[in-house]
Amino acid sequence: MLANPEEVDLVRRFPELAQVAVRTLRLGPAEVPARVYRHPAPSAGSALVWVHGGAYVSGNLDMHESHWVALALAARGIPVLALDYRKALHGVRYPVPRDDVLAGWRWAVEHSAEASVSHGTRCIWAAAARAAIWPPPSHDA
């Protein structure tokens, strides 16, 4: 888990972060990277699907707003699925990034029992423009 000196310092200052388990996944047909952050104690009963910002062309799971936020929430008992997505570069166009996020949401719905998450207590949160790629008619899509 301690990937770099900044993270070592973060965990030194906030030791509760050291208890968070991080599991890397590949989701959807494009095998887009994702991470599950979970504290070993029972969850709060709700969970968060987190999508980093980056104006559709940058960002990743290692950026602070993704990794550190997910660590902090998981340390407080909220399981987090942090999603990446294909960037709108080199011929990739909408709805590709949205479809990647939707694949992550579907994975979260299908696996919610693993994190003791009740139906209806999942939430998606997106940084910056990312919220604009979340249009499914049913949140359980």
PASERO-421220 format. One line per 8 residues: number of its first residue (from 1); their letters; for each residue x, y, z of N, C-alpha, C, CB. Coordinates in steps of 0.05 Angstrom, whole numbers, plus 5000, padded with zeros to 4 digits. Glycine has a CB too. Layout:
! residues N
NUM> a> X:Y:Z:X:Y:Z:X:Y:Z:X:Y:Z; ...
***
This chain:
! residues 141
1> mlanpeev> 5016:4976:5000:5000:5000:5000:5017:5025:5000:4981:5000:5024; 5039:5026:5014:5055:5050:5016:5073:5053:4991:5072:5050:5042; 5062:5067:4972:5075:5068:4945:5096:5089:4942:5054:5072:4925; 5096:5110:4958:5115:5132:4954:5119:5147:4980:5104:5151:4932; 5139:5164:4982:5145:5179:5007:5122:5196:5017:5169:5196:5003; 5106:5208:4998:5083:5224:5007:5063:5206:5022:5070:5237:4983; 5059:5182:5012:5039:5165:5025:5050:5155:5051:5033:5141:5006; 5076:5149:5053:5088:5141:5078:5083:5163:5099:5118:5135:5075
9> dlvrrfpe> 5088:5188:5091:5084:5210:5109:5054:5213:5117:5094:5236:5096; 5036:5209:5098:5008:5211:5104:4999:5191:5125:4991:5207:5078; 5009:5166:5121:5002:5145:5140:5015:5149:5167:5010:5117:5129; 5038:5161:5168:5051:5168:5193:5034:5188:5208:5080:5179:5188; 5024:5208:5194:5007:5228:5207:4979:5219:5213:5006:5253:5190; 4969:5200:5198:4942:5189:5202:4943:5159:5202:4922:5199:5179; 4952:5147:5225:4957:5118:5226:4932:5101:5220:4967:5111:5253; 4908:5111:5223:4884:5095:5216:4884:5087:5187:4859:5111:5224
17> laqvavrt> 4898:5102:5170:4898:5095:5141:4913:5069:5136:4911:5118:5126; 4931:5062:5154:4946:5037:5150:4929:5012:5151:4968:5035:5170; 4905:5014:5163:4888:4990:5165:4871:4986:5140:4870:4994:5189; 4871:5005:5122:4854:5002:5098:4866:4983:5078:4849:5030:5085; 4850:4964:5070:4858:4945:5049:4851:4956:5022:4845:4917:5053; 4870:4954:5003:4866:4965:4976:4868:4941:4957:4886:4988:4970; 4848:4938:4941:4848:4916:4921:4844:4928:4893:4826:4895:4927; 4862:4921:4875:4860:4932:4848:4844:4913:4830:4889:4936:4836
25> lrlgpaev> 4827:4924:4814:4809:4909:4796:4812:4919:4767:4780:4911:4804; 4802:4904:4748:4800:4912:4720:4770:4907:4713:4819:4896:4701; 4756:4929:4706:4727:4927:4703:4718:4931:4674:4713:4946:4721; 4697:4918:4667:4684:4922:4641:4699:4909:4619:4681:4952:4635; 4688:4910:4595:4701:4897:4572:4728:4909:4565:4683:4899:4548; 4732:4935:4573:4758:4948:4567:4778:4944:4590:4754:4978:4562; 4770:4930:4611:4787:4925:4634:4800:4950:4645:4809:4905:4627; 4782:4970:4650:4791:4995:4660:4799:4992:4690:4768:5017:4657
33> parvyrhp> 4821:5005:4698:4830:5002:4726:4810:5013:4746:4857:5016:4730; 4807:5000:4769:4791:5009:4791:4804:4998:4817:4761:4998:4788; 4797:5010:4839:4807:5001:4865:4784:5001:4885:4830:5019:4875; 4784:4980:4901:4766:4978:4924:4782:4984:4949:4752:4949:4926; 4772:5003:4965:4784:5011:4990:4765:5002:5012:4790:5042:4992; 4776:4987:5032:4758:4976:5053:4773:4974:5079:4746:4949:5044; 4760:4982:5100:4770:4978:5127:4762:4950:5136:4759:5000:5147; 4779:4937:5153:4772:4909:5161:4747:4907:5179:4795:4897:5175
41> apsagsal> 4740:4929:5192:4716:4929:5209:4691:4929:5192:4716:4953:5229; 4668:4921:5202:4643:4922:5187:4638:4950:5176:4619:4912:5204; 4626:4952:5153:4621:4978:5140:4598:4992:5154:4616:4974:5111; 4596:5018:5147:4575:5035:5157:4548:5028:5145:4582:5064:5153; 4547:5010:5126:4522:5003:5113:4518:5017:5087:4499:5008:5131; 4535:5036:5080:4533:5050:5055:4560:5050:5042:4522:5080:5058; 4561:5058:5017:4587:5057:5002:4587:5079:4982:4591:5030:4988; 4611:5085:4972:4615:5106:4953:4629:5096:4928:4631:5129:4966
49> vwvhggay> 4619:5103:4905:4633:5099:4880:4645:5126:4873:4614:5088:4857; 4671:5128:4871:4685:5154:4868:4698:5155:4840:4707:5157:4890; 4693:5177:4826:4705:5181:4799:4722:5206:4800:4682:5183:4777; 4748:5203:4794:4766:5226:4795:4760:5246:4773:4795:5217:4793; 4769:5270:4777:4766:5291:4756:4789:5289:4736:4766:5319:4769; 4790:5309:4718:4811:5309:4698:4801:5319:4671:4822:5282:4695; 4778:5332:4671:4767:5344:4646:4766:5324:4623:4784:5368:4639; 4761:5299:4629:4758:5278:4609:4784:5270:4595:4738:5286:4589
57> vsgnldmh> 4806:5283:4601:4831:5278:4587:4854:5271:4604:4837:5301:4569; 4852:5273:4631:4874:5267:4648:4864:5256:4674:4891:5293:4653; 4882:5250:4692:4876:5239:4718:4879:5209:4719:4848:5247:4726; 4881:5199:4743:4884:5170:4747:4878:5163:4776:4912:5160:4738; 4880:5138:4782:4874:5128:4809:4895:5136:4830:4871:5099:4809; 4919:5144:4821:4940:5152:4839:4939:5181:4848:4967:5145:4827; 4923:5197:4834:4923:5225:4842:4910:5228:4869:4907:5242:4821; 4918:5249:4884:4910:5253:4911:4880:5253:4915:4921:5279:4922
65> eshwvala> 4866:5266:4897:4837:5268:4900:4823:5241:4898:4825:5288:4880; 4836:5222:4886:4825:5195:4884:4835:5178:4907:4832:5183:4857; 4861:5174:4908:4873:5155:4926:4870:5163:4955:4902:5151:4919; 4878:5188:4961:4878:5197:4989:4849:5200:5000:4893:5223:4992; 4831:5210:4983:4803:5212:4992:4792:5185:4998:4786:5227:4971; 4797:5166:4980:4787:5139:4984:4798:5126:5009:4793:5121:4960; 4824:5130:5014:4836:5120:5039:4822:5131:5064:4866:5126:5040; 4818:5157:5064:4806:5171:5087:4778:5161:5092:4807:5201:5083
73> laargipv> 4762:5159:5071:4734:5150:5074:4733:5120:5084:4719:5153:5048; 4750:5104:5072:4750:5075:5080:4759:5072:5109:4769:5059:5061; 4778:5089:5118:4788:5088:5145:4765:5095:5165:4811:5107:5150; 4745:5108:5155:4721:5115:5172:4698:5096:5168:4713:5144:5166; 4703:5074:5154:4683:5053:5152:4665:5055:5127:4665:5054:5175; 4672:5071:5108:4656:5073:5083:4672:5060:5061:4650:5103:5077; 4663:5037:5051:4677:5024:5029:4676:5043:5004:4665:4997:5022; 4698:5043:4989:4699:5061:4966:4708:5044:4942:4719:5085:4970
81> laldyrka> 4695:5048:4919:4704:5037:4894:4713:5062:4878:4681:5020:4878; 4739:5065:4874:4750:5087:4858:4753:5077:4829:4777:5097:4870; 4741:5093:4811:4741:5085:4783:4759:5103:4766:4713:5086:4772; 4772:5091:4747:4786:5105:4726:4768:5102:4701:4815:5094:4720; 4775:5113:4679:4760:5112:4655:4779:5118:4632:4735:5132:4655; 4771:5109:4608:4787:5116:4584:4785:5145:4579:4779:5099:4560; 4807:5158:4572:4807:5187:4568:4798:5193:4539:4835:5198:4573; 4786:5216:4536:4776:5225:4510:4800:5236:4494:4754:5247:4513
89> lhgvrypv> 4817:5218:4486:4842:5225:4471:4845:5203:4449:4867:5226:4490; 4860:5210:4429:4869:5191:4409:4846:5175:4397:4890:5172:4421; 4824:5189:4390:4802:5175:4378:4780:5166:4397:4811:5153:4362; 4785:5166:4423:4764:5158:4442:4745:5182:4445:4777:5151:4470; 4719:5176:4443:4698:5197:4444:4676:5188:4463:4687:5202:4416; 4660:5207:4471:4636:5201:4487:4619:5182:4470:4620:5227:4494; 4607:5162:4481:4602:5156:4510:4622:5137:4523:4575:5146:4513; 4645:5134:4512:4664:5114:4522:4671:5119:4552:4690:5115:4506
97> prddvlag> 4678:5144:4561:4684:5147:4589:4660:5141:4607:4694:5176:4595; 4636:5149:4597:4612:5144:4612:4607:5114:4615:4588:5158:4599; 4611:5100:4593:4607:5071:4594:4626:5057:4614:4611:5059:4566; 4650:5067:4616:4669:5056:4635:4659:5061:4664:4697:5069:4632; 4649:5084:4669:4638:5090:4696:4613:5073:4701:4630:5121:4698; 4596:5070:4681:4573:5053:4685:4581:5024:4691:4555:5054:4659; 4602:5014:4678:4611:4987:4684:4620:4985:4713:4635:4979:4665; 4633:5006:4723:4641:5006:4751:4617:5007:4770:4659:5030:4756
105> wrwavehs> 4597:5023:4763:4573:5024:4779:4560:4996:4780:4553:5045:4768; 4557:4984:4757:4545:4957:4756:4560:4937:4774:4543:4947:4727; 4587:4939:4773:4603:4921:4790:4597:4927:4819:4633:4925:4784; 4595:4952:4827:4589:4959:4854:4562:4949:4863:4590:4990:4858; 4542:4951:4846:4515:4940:4852:4516:4910:4856:4495:4948:4830; 4530:4896:4837:4531:4867:4838:4547:4857:4862:4544:4857:4813; 4566:4872:4872:4583:4863:4894:4578:4878:4921:4612:4867:4886; 4555:4891:4923:4550:4907:4947:4548:4890:4972:4525:4923:4944
113> aeasvshg> 4539:4865:4970:4537:4848:4993:4564:4842:5005:4522:4822:4986; 4585:4841:4989:4612:4836:4999:4621:4858:5019:4632:4835:4976; 4610:4882:5016:4618:4904:5034:4596:4910:5054:4624:4929:5017; 4576:4892:5057:4554:4896:5075:4539:4922:5069:4563:4896:5104; 4535:4927:5044:4521:4952:5035:4492:4945:5029:4535:4964:5010; 4474:4960:5041:4446:4956:5037:4437:4967:5010:4430:4969:5060; 4416:4956:4999:4405:4966:4974:4396:4995:4979:4381:4949:4964; 4402:5012:4960:4394:5040:4962:4414:5058:4978:4368:5042:4975
121> trciwaaa> 4436:5047:4988:4455:5063:5003:4481:5066:4989:4459:5051:5031; 4481:5061:4963:4505:5066:4947:4503:5094:4936:4508:5045:4923; 4525:5107:4933:4525:5134:4923:4548:5137:4903:4528:5155:4946; 4544:5152:4882:4566:5159:4864:4573:5188:4868:4559:5153:4834; 4599:5194:4869:4609:5221:4872:4631:5225:4851:4619:5226:4901; 4630:5247:4838:4649:5252:4817:4661:5280:4821:4636:5250:4790; 4686:5282:4814:4700:5308:4816:4697:5323:4790:4730:5304:4824; 4693:5349:4792:4693:5367:4769:4673:5358:4748:4721:5369:4757
129> araaiwpp> 4682:5357:4723:4664:5351:4700:4654:5322:4700:4677:5358:4674; 4667:5306:4715:4661:5277:4715:4631:5271:4720:4677:5263:4735; 4618:5288:4735:4589:5283:4741:4573:5282:4715:4579:5304:4760; 4582:5296:4694:4567:5297:4670:4566:5271:4654:4578:5319:4652; 4581:5251:4662:4581:5225:4648:4564:5205:4662:4610:5215:4645; 4546:5214:4680:4531:5195:4695:4501:5198:4689:4536:5199:4725; 4492:5187:4667:4464:5191:4659:4445:5167:4661:4463:5201:4632; 4452:5144:4674:4434:5121:4671:4406:5127:4682:4446:5097:4684
137> pshda> 4386:5118:4669:4358:5123:4678:4353:5110:4705:4338:5113:4658; 4365:5087:4711:4362:5074:4737:4389:5072:4750:4349:5046:4733; 4391:5080:4775:4416:5079:4789:4425:5051:4795:4415:5095:4815; 4407:5031:4791:4415:5004:4794:4421:4991:4767:4394:4988:4809; 4425:5008:4747:4429:4998:4720:4452:4978:4718:4434:5021:4701
***
